[in-house]
Amino acid sequence: MSYLLTLSKSLSIDAYKKINFLVAGVRGSGKTYGTLILIAELASFPRISPCEFLGTVQLPTQIYCVDFKNSDLARLGDILPTGRVATNKEDAIKVVSDYDGKMHERLAFLRDKEFGATAGALGMPMYYLLIDEWSATNASFNQGMTKADKDLRYKWNSLITDISMLNRVPGFGLGIISQQISVVNSGLNSSVQEEAGLKLHFGDANMNSYRLTFGNDIQIPEMRLETGEAYAWIEGLTSSGYVIPFCMPEIEPDKLWDYLKQALSNTQDDKKYLFFTSQ
């Protein structure tokens, strides 16, 4: 089965092999809109072309979201099953705990299969947890000194670390969107940064901002990016050399929302897809 995720007409990746991704960019750069396009694609696997979001949907990726801004990603709560979207700390712990728990359920399922079994090898639908505005979200958990605040903070950090370390075999992806995705500037856990197979930086920025996203060893082209345009670092392809410039498909907001409704309305079902295999 194919987990082909198309970033543009000329750039695609295997989403299962590059299961964790980081998206950076200032406000208005197109990073959240670009992420919504990726969600529509993920929920419609397998697909053929960049704008063909609704395919045979044999491997519909199951989507979970944390959006403290209560903005675009939070609106997916109107489509997704109850308990999949969080807009505050208490609900975020519930959503991420549920996600982590299902990841461990699938790991237990895979341990009962042949040695070395993975979700990808068995053709199982992926799961994705998307966290918007990571810096602000993480800062919110770092506020407060009461026992309840400390408990929430510890639980949050433990869950994110657990997911980032164990999610490849069961196919439980982690997508983080933030203005900054460096460990120093965003409070991003170093294990999350190191496990990312795809890093995107949307919109025009100074060279220092790009360096914080991609590191000092990567070459950045001298060009100006517009809204919806980005640089991509892909594990195994741009570990050295230049990042890859690309442009997301241009889709009107109303049409994208229609795509999202069609892609997510009838394909999100833990009971059906947690242990589903196409092999």
ABEGO torsion letter per residue (X at the ends): XBABBBABAABBBBAAABABBBBBEBBGAGAAAAAAAAAAAAAAOBBABAABABBAGABBBBBBBBBAAGBAAAAAAAABBBGABBABAAAAAAAAAAAAAAAAAAAAAAAABBBGBBAAAAGBBBBBBBBBGAAAAAAAAABEABAAAAAAAAAAAAAAAAAAAAAAAAGBBBBBBBABABAAAAGBBAAAAAABABBBBBEBBBAAAAAAAAEAABBBBBBBBBBGBBBBBBBGAAABEBBBBBBBBBBBAAAAAAAAAAAAAAABBAAAAAABBAX
